[in-house]
């Protein structure tokens, strides 16, 4: 992946004022960014109370040494300082085709409410338009009111309310058990 930097000199924060400092740029992460990406992943995991088992070498392997890469990361940068990230996966919908899954949207606390998350979402949507992506999915904690407010302003919809969909997950131990046939219900008796 190559770095794609987009200047935004008129970035507005949630309060309507301009961000502090100079321009906010959005660019694709490089392998050299992975230590900082991991730091943001860990901070978000701590906030959500879910430990992460990832290491920098996992991110480098899966994002830069796999073909195709398992993920990509958009970084918000100002004066060479990373402000936040959007970690995404390519996905495919059997109904709509090309999709993105937004795994993490994280902005460092000291620059929140300055429009950084909005800028990351805007750039992700610009990428989606260019790549013919028809939908972007993600999850958010029910008690994360600031994030929910931002997403509501974008017009994102709660699929539990609009389609009755519930998010489900199999973790590694359950994946292994199901793969070995242990958690599947017995086959119905033949009559």
C-alpha positions, 0 to 999 in steps of 0.5 A: 500500500502507498501513503495517500495523504489528503489535506483538509485545511478547513477541518471543523470540530464538533463545536464548529471551531477549527482544529488546533494546529495545522492541517489534518491529513488522512493517509494509509498506514505503513508497516512502520506505523504498526507500533502506534496502531497497536497502541491505539488498538490496546487503548480501545481494547482497555476502554471496552474491557476486552484484552487484545492478543495482537503484537506488532508482528501480527499486524505486519504479517496480516496487513503487509505480508499477506496477499491479499492483506487482511486489513487496512488502516487509515490514519489521521495525522497532523504535524507528523503526529498520529491523532487517530485511526480507522482499522478496516477489512474488505468484506463481501455481502451476498446482497450488495457486493463489495463492503467494508467492515470498520473494526476500530475507529479510535481517536486519542482523547486529547484531540477528541471533539475536533472532527478527527473521527468525522474526517476518518469516516469521510475518507473511508466513505470517499474510498468506498465510492472509488472502490464501488463499495456499497456498504460499511458495517461496524459495531459500537458499544451501547453506552458509547454515547459520543460515538453513537451521536456521531454515527447518527449524524452520518445516517448510520442505522442500528441494524438491530432496530431496522432489521432485527439483526443480532451480532454473534461471534465464535471465539478461537476455543469455540471455533476449534470445538465446532471444527472438531464437531463438539458443539454441534447438536446431534443429528436428528434421529432418522425415522 
